[in-house]
Amino acid sequence: LDFANVETHYVDVNTPEGQEFVNELSITSLPAAFFASDVQDAGNFTLYSDNYWIIPISDYYLLNIQGTKSLVRDETNTPTIDLFVMSECPYGKPAQQTMINAMDTISGFYLNIHYIGNVYTAAQWNALSDDYKNYYQSYGMCEQKNDTKYYCSLHGPEEVENDIAQLCAMKYYNNWTDFITAHINNDMNISKTIQNMGYNETLMNECINSEIGWNLYAEDILVADELSVSSSPTYVFDNVIIGTSSALSLTNGPLGLLCSLHNALSGCENIDSIQVAQATGSC
């Protein structure tokens, strides 16, 4: 979109005007940004609309950005962090490593890692607009596999394969966090990482290169899709989505938030000793 001639108007959510917009546009996270209907005349509007980067609501178009959002999910007695990443994202990898490092010091919480991407059947792919397909193809983001489905990720088919490799490790091995660490340290070399970990090469390769792993990916990305998570890394602490900028603005970052929410966790007193891999942006 061309923002050169955009006039901005800031609204406090706590004012009557702000509450009117919250109700009219069903706003569930902050910050929120939306455009008047004449944004349809902007360059590349179709691309943004087809990609759900802007969403038509009422007489406006809501910018699909990641804010802080409360969720309604099944409650658990164990603190849980869901981390959403793209495995090739230069900000997602440090986020993975930081949370895995934390597990060596802080005990009593669950860590789930999910991936961000898209999967289309052949029919769904053919139904996409030309602008949308051209966008995918110009950046080499998708690959059609033998099941005829298109598997897409921001950093291309190699990222999809790396996501799948990590999901296969999760499926078969309890020490999957060690696999992710080794995977990152091996510059995302899957074969070398499988060998270093002593994993069954036949088992892992069959998973990665067949519908076993492809289905793991297709199912896992539905979690991010359901929660409208599109930015890597994004954190979900218990029932609250925390975007990257919000998490990094806190003392000790996401680990500080974990320990502030659950200060009785064993090891929180040693939070300053945890090796934090800096992730200063998002994909």
Secondary structure, 3 states (H helix, E strand, C coil): CCCCCCCCCCCCCCCHHHHHHHHHHCCCEECCCEEEHHHHHCCCHHHHHHCCCEEEECCEEEECCCCEEECCCCCCCCCEEEEEECCCCCCHHHHHHHHHHHHCCCECCEEEEEECCEEECHHHHHHCCHHHHHHHHHCCCEEECCCCCEEECCCCHHHHHHHHHHHHHHHHCCCHHHHHHHHHHCCCCHHHHHHHHCCCHHHHHHHHCCHHHHHHHHHHHHHHHHCCCCCCCEEEECCEEECHHHHHCCCCHHHHHHHHHCCCCECHHHHHHCCCCCCCCCC
